[in-house]
């Protein structure tokens, strides 16, 4: 059965934030929920060289549409936190970070889908 962007967020929300590994997973799954939600609306050119995540964020950040730029800001913030969560194990990730990731992802979903 295929998954969708909401499944990533639902999984993130199902985890307790009482351990750092859970907080890291909440952040990571929240980011991927936001990323996949953006892919439903936006169709970046993935044929050019460079990272697809950065290309999506960069394309939204220069959009004349203020909603696109707001979404870019949220996605960039979530991506930065996801990189810390996934790759920088010496840097602590807290429940505050995981709560922020879920809240920002929900905000992004509302901006994209209206509810």
C-alpha positions as CSV (number, residue, x, y, z in Angstrom):
1,X,0.0,0.0,0.0
2,X,1.5,3.4,-1.0
3,X,2.1,6.0,1.6
4,X,1.4,9.8,1.3
5,X,2.6,13.0,3.0
6,X,0.1,12.6,5.8
7,X,1.4,9.2,6.7
8,X,4.8,10.7,7.5
9,X,3.2,13.4,9.7
10,X,0.9,10.9,11.4
11,X,3.9,8.6,12.2
12,X,5.9,11.6,13.6
13,X,2.9,12.5,15.8
14,X,2.6,8.9,17.0
15,X,6.1,9.0,18.5
16,X,6.6,10.3,22.1
17,X,9.2,13.0,22.4
18,X,10.6,11.5,25.6
19,X,13.9,10.3,24.1
20,X,16.4,12.0,21.7
21,X,16.1,9.3,19.1
22,X,12.3,9.8,19.0
23,X,12.8,13.6,18.7
24,X,15.2,13.0,15.8
25,X,12.7,10.7,14.1
26,X,9.9,13.2,14.7
27,X,11.9,15.9,13.0
28,X,13.0,13.7,10.1
29,X,9.5,12.4,9.4
30,X,8.0,15.8,9.7
31,X,10.4,17.2,7.2
32,X,9.6,14.5,4.7
33,X,5.9,15.1,5.2
34,X,6.4,18.8,4.3
35,X,8.7,17.9,1.4
36,X,6.2,15.5,-0.2
37,X,3.3,17.9,0.4
38,X,5.3,20.5,-1.6
39,X,5.9,18.0,-4.4
40,X,2.1,17.6,-4.8
41,X,1.8,21.3,-5.6
42,X,5.1,22.3,-7.1
43,X,7.0,20.6,-9.9
44,X,10.6,21.6,-9.7
45,X,13.0,20.7,-12.5
46,X,14.9,17.7,-11.1
47,X,16.9,17.3,-14.4
48,X,19.4,20.0,-13.5
49,X,22.5,19.3,-11.4
50,X,22.3,19.7,-7.6
51,X,20.2,18.4,-4.7
52,X,16.5,18.1,-5.4
53,X,15.5,19.3,-1.9
54,X,17.6,22.5,-2.2
55,X,16.3,23.1,-5.7
56,X,12.7,23.0,-4.5
57,X,13.5,25.4,-1.6
58,X,15.5,27.7,-3.9
59,X,12.8,27.9,-6.5
60,X,10.1,28.7,-4.0
61,X,12.3,31.4,-2.3
62,X,12.5,33.5,-5.5
63,X,8.8,33.1,-6.4
64,X,6.8,36.3,-6.8
65,X,4.1,34.7,-4.8
66,X,4.4,35.5,-1.0
67,X,2.8,32.2,-0.1
68,X,5.5,30.3,-2.0
69,X,8.2,32.3,-0.2
70,X,6.6,31.5,3.2
71,X,6.5,27.8,2.3
72,X,10.1,28.0,1.2
73,X,11.1,29.5,4.6
74,X,9.3,26.8,6.5
75,X,10.7,24.0,4.4
76,X,14.3,25.4,4.7
77,X,13.9,25.6,8.4
78,X,12.7,22.0,8.6
79,X,15.4,20.8,6.3
80,X,18.1,22.4,8.4
81,X,16.7,20.7,11.5
82,X,16.4,17.4,9.6
83,X,20.0,17.5,8.6
84,X,21.1,18.0,12.2
85,X,18.8,15.2,13.3
86,X,20.0,12.8,10.7
87,X,23.7,13.6,10.3
88,X,25.0,15.6,13.3
89,X,24.7,13.2,16.2
90,X,26.9,15.2,18.5
91,X,24.3,18.0,18.4
92,X,21.3,17.6,20.7
93,X,17.8,17.5,19.4
94,X,15.2,18.2,22.0
95,X,11.4,17.9,22.4
96,X,11.2,21.6,21.7
97,X,12.8,20.9,18.2
98,X,10.4,18.0,17.6
99,X,7.4,20.0,18.7
100,X,8.4,22.9,16.4
101,X,8.9,20.5,13.5
102,X,5.4,19.1,13.8
103,X,3.9,22.6,14.2
104,X,5.7,24.0,11.2
105,X,4.8,21.0,9.1
106,X,1.1,21.4,10.1
107,X,1.4,25.1,9.2
108,X,2.9,24.2,5.8
109,X,0.1,21.7,5.1
110,X,-2.5,24.4,5.9
111,X,-0.8,26.9,3.6
112,X,-0.8,24.3,0.8
113,X,-4.1,22.6,1.3
114,X,-6.2,25.0,3.3
115,X,-7.0,22.9,6.3
